[in-house]
Amino acid sequence: MTEKVSYCATSEFEAARSVKILPEAHRSRRLHGHSFMATVRADLPAGWVNFPGAEVAQLRSALQTATGSLDYRCLNDFLDVPTDENLARWLKHKLDVPNVQSIAVQSTRNEGINLLSDGEVHIWRRYVVESAHQLPNVPVGHKCGRMHGHSFAIILHARQHLGNADMGIDYDALDRHWAPIEQRIHFACLNDIRGLENPTSEMISSWIWQQIKPELPALSWVSVYETASCGAHFDGATYRIWKDMTFDSAVQLKAAPDGDPLRRIHGHTYTIRLNLSAPLDQVMGWTVDFGDVKDIFNPIFKRLDHHPLNSLPSVENGDVLSLAKWVRSEAEGAISQLDRIDLLETPGCGVVLSWADESPSLPV
């Protein structure tokens, strides 16, 4: 499949609003405030920046310019109906950026929307349950074979064609669909629940899908965080997993002109997210073991962590896209299921390199 490149950047702002289209008793009709986070993804054309490697900084600057006029303001002064969906539309109109693929607005840590270029919107809500489990089919000695527990985070994604509507599914509607699931799995041993006798992240995501999809046709993905750095998605047909790692490295953008701060040796705590898709192993109940992904990637990780990245082959300039392409070239043979790499210099800011069908984007 053709390789696709998307640059991404985030910007935070503080704002108040009152959403009058909601029912009279709804709490969001009252004037209230949020710490909003906006994220833009764009397929930036060659020549949009002055030198390779400036894409992330310039994209972030453009987004900060758009959000800056909203910071510490009342959104009703800018929008008649300041829903997350309309706020994303407003930001897209204000952004001086070509080829915008999506604008995401996260109004709290646990909820937000992602407006796509075709007008479709993904609405999501995150929930946390405290549950125990053990995996009965793993080899003897595997740590997951012991009874243990997690603070599982689950995200329900719903996809809709908005048209000219001011908002899609209300977050409270997602709560109503989630409530009976939470009653069954919160403070519970998952192995004791029918259908979750082998409660891998993949099995949990598909089990939740089966419970909710008949009542919520707009449900598009279920994401399950087993830990803060790994988890699984399910869309009714396809299983995907991700594994996050961070590395601390020095870099220098040698294509930057003299005097530009990016030409100086500097550094980041990078986050790399390896995204994989594979058929479900019917015995193990997973696609690929998260631990195996980490172990296979470890030799590559060691070449990244606590090193000057410009010393890597084909990464002489040190820009984030060159680095992501280098990782693909090194990892693709060893991890055949790999089909997307998210590489972030700072939270929410970096590049997405994909050679797969559409997959969900997780909130920052």
Summary of the structure (lengths in Angstrom):
residues: 364
radius of gyration: 21.4
end to end distance: 26.9
largest distance: 64.3
contacts: 1145
relative contact order: 0.14
helix: 27%
strand: 35%
